[in-house]
């Protein structure tokens, strides 16, 4: 298991890598987006050199506000073009995993149509990525609809190269309860990346695990069930407090829970 942190997309990416590398993380969850880390803004060679200098792995991440489950074909094609623009930069910085986000559909469209929109984009994207040594992972959204898990499972059945990205915070914001166990049961064998953070069930708050006063999440049990699927890969702590001590405490707790699971 590897523990990572995410760069802030509005800060100098090389400075972000330096900080993450100096603070005992295993990899950078490198978000390739404006205003400071758009694929056209960064120097991939410099980014890769900084990662290698600190012996950091890297996972590539696209903007959460680029979900592509839209009825408009031209907009879906524009999203695909954007992901294809990002893909070679992800490869050049050393990433073998690139994240994209499920697109929440308008509620009055049937499941099969929503699934088909995703398939039309993800199939060529996954094919192109595979030719470059990169795997696409699909992340679910906060408040992504009551049938988001079921939609994603149907998409994955028909896009064999696609893998799943589980976010603990988002799993709590789908049906008014925590669907962590359900996601692991249905998609655990497709899992290739994980985000960990806490919230109280009202918003995607990106708090340290265990920090929400009204949360009932049993974190040691969550980690035990994750490990029981056979997963032993990258876990990013999406803890966005300005006080970095909370991120360090979250890292240490995660490693403790993992070792005890």
VOGU-3710 file (C-alpha; in Angstrom, 3 decimals, decimal comma):
1> xxxxxxxxxx> 0,000/0,000/0,000  1,263/3,482/-0,925  0,085/6,716/0,724  -0,035/9,886/-1,368  -1,044/13,532/-1,309  -2,440/15,800/-4,018  -0,841/18,926/-5,443  -2,854/22,132/-5,271  -3,707/23,070/-8,885  -3,303/26,786/-8,156
11> xxxxxxxxxx> 0,242/26,433/-6,780  3,603/25,849/-8,434  3,613/22,108/-9,200  7,349/21,714/-8,657  7,058/23,337/-5,244  4,160/21,025/-4,416  6,222/17,978/-5,371  9,135/19,189/-3,255  6,885/19,557/-0,208  5,225/16,161/-0,660
21> xxxxxxxxxx> 8,578/14,486/-1,196  10,109/16,024/1,926  7,233/14,881/4,127  7,395/11,099/3,825  4,671/10,408/1,286  5,006/7,653/-1,306  3,490/9,340/-4,366  1,827/12,463/-5,749  -1,763/12,450/-6,942  -0,934/14,969/-9,657
31> xxxxxxxxxx> -3,983/16,922/-10,769  -3,448/18,198/-14,313  -5,661/21,274/-14,383  -5,629/25,077/-14,373  -4,720/27,540/-13,084  -1,137/26,335/-12,481  -0,969/22,706/-13,621  -2,776/22,516/-16,961  -1,078/20,069/-19,358  0,026/22,977/-21,553
41> xxxxxxxxxx> 1,480/24,904/-18,589  3,752/22,330/-16,997  7,124/21,021/-18,089  6,684/17,209/-17,992  10,435/16,590/-17,904  10,887/18,898/-14,928  7,933/17,328/-13,127  9,256/13,834/-13,720  12,747/14,830/-12,606  11,358/16,278/-9,371
51> xxxxxxxxxx> 9,361/13,111/-8,728  12,386/10,918/-9,367  14,599/13,081/-7,166  12,291/12,374/-4,232  11,623/8,775/-5,301  7,916/9,534/-5,573  5,408/7,600/-7,605  2,647/9,450/-9,438  -1,013/9,030/-10,329  -2,564/11,527/-12,771
61> xxxxxxxxxx> -5,869/13,229/-11,979  -8,200/15,292/-14,179  -10,479/18,059/-12,948  -13,559/16,950/-11,023  -15,613/19,529/-12,932  -15,093/17,654/-16,231  -17,757/14,939/-15,787  -18,961/13,872/-19,212  -22,401/12,305/-18,713  -24,142/14,885/-20,870
71> xxxxxxxxxx> -26,858/14,331/-23,494  -25,004/16,619/-25,930  -22,741/14,664/-28,278  -20,608/17,668/-29,189  -19,882/18,359/-25,539  -18,935/14,713/-24,940  -16,585/14,896/-27,937  -14,997/18,031/-26,500  -14,444/16,248/-23,192  -12,838/13,328/-25,015
81> xxxxxxxxxx> -10,514/15,724/-26,841  -9,551/17,281/-23,506  -8,747/13,891/-21,964  -6,742/12,888/-25,042  -4,768/16,129/-24,691  -4,001/15,267/-21,074  -3,093/11,625/-21,679  0,418/12,031/-23,186  1,365/14,507/-20,461  0,249/12,012/-17,812
91> xxxxxxxxxx> 2,453/9,407/-19,487  5,395/11,794/-19,765  5,399/12,610/-16,040  5,530/8,868/-15,354  1,894/8,093/-14,494  0,466/4,686/-15,386  -2,980/5,628/-14,023  -5,171/8,545/-15,151  -8,419/9,407/-13,385  -11,636/10,733/-14,941
101> xxxxxxxxxx> -15,007/11,322/-13,278  -18,432/9,809/-13,815  -20,958/12,278/-15,186  -24,209/12,633/-13,260  -27,072/12,518/-15,785  -30,350/14,421/-15,720  -32,749/12,224/-13,765  -35,231/11,732/-16,593  -32,830/9,847/-18,898  -32,930/6,026/-18,730
111> xxxxxxxxxx> -29,969/4,075/-17,375  -29,047/2,467/-20,704  -28,744/5,844/-22,387  -26,534/7,215/-19,606  -24,369/4,111/-19,715  -24,019/4,418/-23,483  -22,828/8,040/-23,245  -20,011/6,910/-20,968  -19,127/3,917/-23,136  -18,858/6,102/-26,250
121> xxxxxxxxxx> -16,212/8,248/-24,546  -14,431/5,739/-22,346  -13,891/3,035/-24,965  -11,653/5,103/-27,270  -10,002/6,797/-24,287  -9,133/3,469/-22,639  -7,884/2,054/-25,947  -5,612/5,034/-26,560  -4,401/5,023/-22,965  -3,557/1,308/-23,103
131> xxxxxxxxxx> -1,419/1,893/-26,193  0,575/4,394/-24,092  0,908/2,190/-21,010  -1,731/4,072/-19,001  -4,901/2,732/-17,361  -8,022/4,908/-17,039  -9,824/4,816/-13,690  -13,386/6,097/-13,265  -14,170/7,972/-10,037  -17,697/8,351/-8,696
141> xxxxxxxxxx> -19,026/11,790/-7,764  -20,382/13,246/-4,530  -24,176/13,346/-4,906  -23,808/11,496/-8,209  -27,324/10,073/-8,108  -28,923/7,218/-6,198  -27,987/4,688/-8,917  -24,424/5,866/-9,528  -22,873/2,576/-8,387  -25,212/0,577/-10,581
151> xxxxxxxxxx> -24,481/2,783/-13,583  -20,724/2,478/-13,093  -20,950/-1,306/-12,744  -22,848/-1,472/-16,056  -20,269/0,769/-17,746  -17,397/-1,388/-16,539  -18,997/-4,565/-17,847  -18,823/-3,083/-21,339  -15,457/-1,288/-21,172  -13,053/-4,093/-20,208
161> xxxxxxxxxx> -9,952/-1,889/-19,930  -11,589/0,516/-17,482  -10,839/0,324/-13,748  -12,490/1,877/-10,680  -11,408/4,720/-8,397  -13,112/4,615/-4,977  -13,562/7,802/-2,930  -14,608/7,308/0,694  -16,098/10,788/0,991  -18,215/10,392/-2,132
171> xxxxxxxxxx> -19,460/6,965/-1,014  -21,183/8,658/1,943  -23,088/11,123/-0,263  -25,105/8,923/-2,598  -28,171/7,525/-0,843  -28,034/9,158/2,553  -25,813/6,444/3,969  -22,268/5,153/3,483  -22,020/2,815/0,446  -18,347/1,926/1,031
181> xxxxxxxxxx> -19,128/-1,748/1,621  -21,397/-1,900/-1,432  -18,787/-0,350/-3,712  -16,175/-2,817/-2,465  -18,539/-5,754/-2,953  -19,513/-4,809/-6,504  -16,324/-3,181/-7,831  -13,557/-4,275/-5,468  -11,964/-6,518/-8,087  -11,808/-3,569/-10,510
191> xxxxxxxxxx> -10,258/-1,210/-7,963  -7,031/0,560/-8,962  -6,963/3,773/-6,890  -8,512/5,101/-3,643  -9,161/8,512/-2,083  -9,667/8,805/1,681  -11,306/11,706/3,508  -14,059/12,309/6,054  -17,354/14,201/6,008  -20,499/14,362/8,117
201> xxxxxxxxxx> -22,818/13,241/5,311  -23,882/16,733/4,232  -21,039/17,732/1,862  -17,702/16,569/0,484  -15,743/18,279/3,256  -12,304/16,633/2,829  -11,742/16,337/6,565  -9,193/14,078/8,274  -10,528/10,539/8,829  -12,467/10,491/12,106
211> xxxxxxxxxx> -12,699/14,286/12,386  -16,402/14,829/11,594  -18,380/15,117/14,867  -21,501/13,375/13,542  -19,716/10,721/11,508  -20,327/7,082/12,376  -17,570/5,767/10,091  -15,556/2,954/11,656  -12,254/3,667/9,934  -10,324/0,585/11,062
221> xxxxxxxxxx> -13,209/-1,529/9,761  -13,296/0,400/6,465  -9,586/-0,204/5,935  -9,876/-3,853/6,947  -12,607/-4,410/4,345  -10,593/-2,580/1,691  -7,544/-4,730/2,388  -9,701/-7,884/2,392  -10,518/-7,329/-1,303  -6,844/-7,929/-2,060
231> xxxxxxxxxx> -6,213/-4,263/-2,787  -2,644/-3,179/-2,046  -2,200/-0,069/-4,196  -2,271/3,724/-4,027  -4,356/5,613/-1,450  -4,493/9,406/-1,596  -5,390/11,378/1,508  -7,677/14,175/0,311  -7,308/16,125/3,539  -7,308/19,781/2,548
241> xxxxxxxxxx> -6,870/21,539/5,888  -4,479/24,526/5,797  -2,949/23,063/8,963  -0,761/20,319/7,469  -0,455/18,538/10,799  -3,905/17,058/10,118  -2,617/15,550/6,882  0,369/14,045/8,686  -1,871/12,613/11,423  -4,157/11,128/8,761
251> xxxxxxxxxx> -1,169/9,509/7,031  0,042/7,954/10,254  -3,427/6,705/11,194  -3,942/5,176/7,758  -0,658/3,286/7,954  -1,534/2,089/11,468  -4,997/0,881/10,421  -3,538/-0,835/7,375  -0,880/-2,640/9,364  -3,452/-3,778/11,920
261> x> -6,052/-4,910/9,346
//
